[in-house]
């Protein structure tokens, strides 16, 4: 029976050469090509070029594969694992296949591109088949050739088996590395003769709580180590900085990347799984499969013993490589045409057979995209495991939350962000932002995390990717901070409200910081797309769902931790558990705020925001300007804005009172501050009915609410401050409304040249008055809406287009500013701004309810008929028609009848009716 590593390597090399040579023959290869799964063994250059060159390449491939697999096996930390041999051969097969096909193509004078995507899968499949057949032939393979020459190996294995049976009762708590290290130390000191005894004794001692079946196995197999091996172990211990097996997976990935990037000169197969295009939805399955495989690492490691954390990452690399391609192929096969059949007849045999063929074809056709992501993940795992310290079990802290909880929930937030990006990438309605007001708001709400279509242009792509990236980073960071601020490790505590606050704060900061980044990188504005509106809808409809999922994850982690610590088994009774719970509540009493304390904190937070609101109201009321985005409380501003601010303050106090029930205020003050800021964002959004201004209101006022918590003041100081704020709020009434200055209207121009689209629109701007900024914003709104609609239509149909427009000032005085716009492609638009009320007037604000009745429409027609052209004789006039523009003129109303009001070919015209002719039909 063949039992040496040398014989195994020779057998595997010969089998690899035989398999690839057999499958390179045209008759055999042609037969296998018709079978989707077996086609992976066919040499990519089947029947092409000179046969001698192909033969030389196949021999070189077998030799390179064997040498690489041997080196990987020696440095991987697998020891005497037979399955480890298959792992090493499979990992080295992919790069060896790429190099072999590349050399073959260059030698034949052919292009490498047509064969590139099959090279990796062919090499890996050939290596796996060869290694598996070699194992079947040799039956058992020891760790090295030297061990086969000594009889102590068999003795050690026999002793190990007996020790393993004796220790079976204590198995499960053993630690393989400890036993292995102990055996190595004994071997280094005692030499060849004493090593077996020392190792056997160590394995026998494994019947204690620190041994077990696996430990004794490692110890028994380490028995025949020679004196030279002991010296080598001492040398490695003296120089701990160099661990060869930690570099195996990184070197493989680096070589793979160099070959594909430099020689193939096409990086798309390497980056196709990243969120860089619209085709990466299926790649999410690859990443999730690799992550799921990593969670099973502990279970599989016991069946596939390796030494050290880098060795465990090596195992993870193989698991991911094995699982991810199958998951990827399954998703692709369903997503590319099999979905309808699956829903119609899920268990139909014909459908299953066709699906298996499609899955095999996808598995063969996309080797680079399915292999690289898991390898990259494995490299990251190697680095993380090499850097992070060993985990040590510590006693449960009754106050501080375990850092692992925060990292896990933050990772879940990041995964949800990535998943949302992947899902939305399948819908051009979102990726090109072609939705309108009639699109369901639940669909529009996902636009914040919808990857932009590259066809939208560089400016849009940079802006929207910046917003999504900032949200992903801030969501993970803020969720981690929120979880770290919760109580406690012993008993699970989670707050749905706190998680929602963290996500809402991340969304509000995302569009602000993302906009700043986009402006700095591109130097241009984002036209036709509003990240503020997307963030508001996302916070209103998607964030609650995100928060619910994270709440479930957080709670489940807490329950699992609770079950492990309390150990509800054996003699542990519910009475003892209740006693433990009461003792825990006594321990954490000082960290958890009581009802009265939370009430004081809520009032102080609302008071801090009230300071900003009163100051902003005073600045507005006295005509000094505006505080952008802040709440406003003042007698000199409209009632609607005061009401919004009051509702915001009440909601803020209530949310802070409810949100701090489980927050560790003593140990995690910074987490409580971030929570209050997030709750401020939620309160502002709800108070303003989910509008972008509401979320911005909460974001701007949040730091002042936090300042209310931080700044401590006595009762007398608070009473005096309240009196001052009340006086400042009512001061505009005592002072009287300031006289409004006449406003000056100047011309502005909006000129932009986008890819395939030109904007050239003239619009009015207000100057010379204290409220000029608000007037200008109101006058620009119709033009902005018009341009955004035109851009949306251009995104739906990216043919060359343009928009143009002019305007006419109908009235501009201390009371009213009214402008009519003539815009290309439509009747136009009209806006009338009431400076006294600070709002845009609608038709219902201008006309009395009687004007909308049948009698009122006839009276309106009678009043306007003498003013109209001779061929226009209306029986009724509907002032709420979308083909009629209305403007308030000095002493009257201007009516602009569009082309379609009377008839399609009728030219538009404008008439001005004095107020006297419209008596009883006007409000003002």
Beta strands, then each sheet from edge to edge (+ up, - down):
strand 1: 744-754
strand 2: 757-767
strand 3: 801-812
strand 4: 816-823
strand 5: 829-834
strand 6: 839-840
strand 7: 884-889
strand 8: 892-897
strand 9: 909-914
sheet 1: 1+ 2- 3- 4+ 5- 6+
sheet 2: 7+ 8- 9+
end
